[in-house]
């Protein structure tokens, strides 16, 4: 059973982007204790010069609808609420992607979630 994680990153090494300004998300698949990148999804950012376009933010959330988590450097409360309403968990972690994914995999919360998802037969 695999879970998908979206990472807002420019360089593929660090979590570098604010959710509302992210032009791309690297999608990782986690299965057990391992993870790997499966694709890059390009995004039309919903925030520019302190202006928010609710339609574009909604499109960003829809783009990531099959992901269980989103890792970002920062996120505003409106975008976080939109993601949460879809059952997508947000983690602010402006660190190395590998470090963040390893912390996530080793977290008690993730292990409990993965067990529940497996028991329910749900795959993201």
C-alpha atoms as one frame of an Amber mdcrd trajectory, in Angstrom:
protein
   0.000   0.000   0.000   1.531   3.308  -1.080   0.838   6.889  -0.037   1.623
   9.918  -2.201   3.341  13.043  -0.897   3.556  16.310  -2.848   6.667  18.428
  -2.294   6.923  22.098  -3.288  10.474  22.355  -4.601  12.423  24.164  -7.304
  15.566  22.099  -7.151  14.442  18.603  -6.187  16.668  18.648  -3.099  15.077
  21.185  -0.739  11.517  22.104   0.180  11.757  25.622  -1.192   8.347  26.918
  -2.160   5.386  28.575  -0.481   2.243  26.637  -1.413   0.504  29.573  -3.089
   3.565  30.431  -5.179   4.622  26.892  -6.101   5.011  26.393  -9.837   5.617
  22.680  -9.461   5.178  19.825  -7.022   7.362  16.731  -7.032   5.230  13.719
  -6.189   6.780  10.975  -4.067   5.337   7.579  -3.361   5.981   6.041   0.053
   5.587   2.345   0.588   6.739   0.884   3.875  10.025   2.551   4.785  11.000
   3.514   1.244  10.102   6.404  -1.048  10.806   7.491  -4.581   9.857  10.311
  -6.928   7.197   9.293  -9.438   6.391  12.536 -11.278   6.464  16.319 -11.345
   3.174  18.191 -11.588   3.237  21.732 -12.924   0.995  24.297 -11.250  -0.426
  27.727 -12.006   0.236  29.521  -8.666  -2.690  31.169  -6.915  -0.728  33.887
  -5.100   1.067  36.805  -6.732   2.166  40.068  -5.140   0.051  39.472  -2.043
  -3.035  38.865  -4.180  -4.865  35.554  -3.931  -6.876  33.985  -6.710  -9.267
  31.552  -5.019  -9.947  29.703  -8.286  -6.237  29.070  -8.861  -5.751  27.975
  -5.238  -8.640  25.537  -5.667  -7.026  24.219  -8.862  -3.755  23.706  -6.955
  -5.597  21.677  -4.325  -7.339  19.627  -7.017  -3.976  18.941  -8.661  -2.871
  17.237  -5.426  -6.165  15.531  -4.551  -4.623  12.046  -4.618  -1.864  12.976
  -2.155  -1.997  12.258   1.569   0.533  14.985   2.487   1.900  18.236   1.087
   5.338  19.441   2.195   5.922  23.183   1.750   8.228  25.897   3.054   5.204
  28.029   4.049   1.439  28.096   3.565  -1.321  30.583   4.312  -4.356  29.703
   6.431  -6.794  29.772   3.493  -4.806  27.300   1.395  -4.220  25.104   4.431
  -7.975  25.025   5.113  -8.667  24.056   1.479  -6.184  21.183   1.648  -7.491
  20.046   5.037 -11.051  20.013   3.709  -9.863  17.428   1.145  -8.161  15.324
   3.836  -4.660  16.390   2.748  -2.261  16.985   5.620   0.148  19.932   5.403
   3.664  20.018   6.816   5.777  23.187   6.762   9.384  22.024   6.568  11.893
  24.223   4.716  14.574  21.506   4.880  16.082  18.815   2.624  13.394  16.677
   0.966  15.084  13.413   2.002  15.272  14.580   5.607  11.591  15.573   5.647
  10.435  12.311   4.056  12.483  10.228   6.492  11.055  12.159   9.443   7.554
  11.676   8.061   8.018   7.926   7.541   9.406   7.526  11.060   6.680   9.590
  12.724   4.131   7.821  14.897   1.374   9.763  13.109   2.420   8.439   9.687
   2.696   4.848  10.904  -0.806   5.071  12.408  -2.189   6.618   9.209  -0.574
   3.988   6.995  -2.030   1.229   9.186  -5.525   2.773   9.038  -5.316   3.239
   5.265  -4.198  -0.369   4.810  -6.971  -1.667   7.085  -9.555   0.346   5.133
  -8.180  -0.839   1.796  -7.709   2.791   0.713  -4.751   3.789  -1.411  -3.845
   7.384  -2.185
